[in-house]
Amino acid sequence: MNEKPQFLNLDEARELLASCNIVLNERQMQRAAEPNAAGQRKLPFFRDPIDGRLRIEKNALLRVYHLRIKAAENLAISPDVN
């Protein structure tokens, strides 16, 4: 059964990450949501067509962080075992 998407604003997204022990200040969250010179965002935020505010889907945000954690784990150098 599919869940309905839950869209978060910047503050709600920051609170969700804080609940996962990823503490960011307001400026760090804003920078992750702003497009760079190429128009790409660090996180998949989008402008709400109704009120123009930045939003992100809750599961997409969590998925991005879990993928980054897995990638870091895969790149970690395993210790020599004798």
Secondary structure, 3 states (H helix, E strand, C coil): CCCCCCEECHHHHHHHHHHCCCCCCHHHHHHHHCCCCCCCCCCCCEECCCCCCEEEEHHHHHHHHHHHHHHHHHHCCCCCCC
